[in-house]
């Protein structure tokens, strides 16, 4: 079987990687992996001998919505060798040390390398093992490089979908379009308070604190007032913040 072109959704510079799940065990994890793929513009999934057969209704339920199209296009192979027939360079994800001599890369370095190879026209693949034990040595032997995530050595295991998400994120750096710009009109909760608004707030609190005898003894009052005013201008208040502080002070005085 040959792979479809998978260049859509993640910018230019060559086809996107093929994601190969080797002997996946749970349909829910396959569906979650499909969602993680589509988050970062990946859409070609290949399954090698899925434990519960294919199609899998649990995978479809977990994929939900648009990610279901990843599952619709997914191809099933009897062996990893068949799934890699058109792949020029493959990255095997594993947390375990191996006796095999291969480059061992972090996700960042691996996906940087993958982008370069893809731009040169090479078909690249990301290989993920079954949930319980991960890839076997026979699987890793077919890969070109190993990807290992630098995680807590006391708990190095990643969920299948988490691993797909992590590599997908690293692959998409600089390729996906920027996020939509924020709304041009800000609410008062976001709009920075003007200098005059902060001055009025500082005056209000200084006046009421003076009435309450806060600035004592008198010889220290100027320094205390200076410190308090400096505090107001260090807070980076919004317009909504100034109203809240005014309201707090009024309520305290009203209770007295």
Secondary structure as GFF3:
##gff-version 3
##sequence-region A 1 256
A	DSSP	beta_strand	18	22	.	.	.	ID=ss1
A	DSSP	alpha_helix	27	39	.	.	.	ID=ss2
A	DSSP	beta_strand	45	48	.	.	.	ID=ss3
A	DSSP	alpha_helix	57	63	.	.	.	ID=ss4
A	DSSP	three_ten_helix	65	67	.	.	.	ID=ss5
A	DSSP	alpha_helix	68	73	.	.	.	ID=ss6
A	DSSP	beta_strand	75	77	.	.	.	ID=ss7
A	DSSP	alpha_helix	80	83	.	.	.	ID=ss8
A	DSSP	beta_strand	89	93	.	.	.	ID=ss9
A	DSSP	beta_strand	103	105	.	.	.	ID=ss10
A	DSSP	alpha_helix	107	119	.	.	.	ID=ss11
A	DSSP	beta_strand	124	128	.	.	.	ID=ss12
A	DSSP	alpha_helix	137	141	.	.	.	ID=ss13
A	DSSP	beta_strand	145	147	.	.	.	ID=ss14
A	DSSP	alpha_helix	160	172	.	.	.	ID=ss15
A	DSSP	alpha_helix	195	211	.	.	.	ID=ss16
A	DSSP	alpha_helix	218	234	.	.	.	ID=ss17
A	DSSP	alpha_helix	239	255	.	.	.	ID=ss18
###
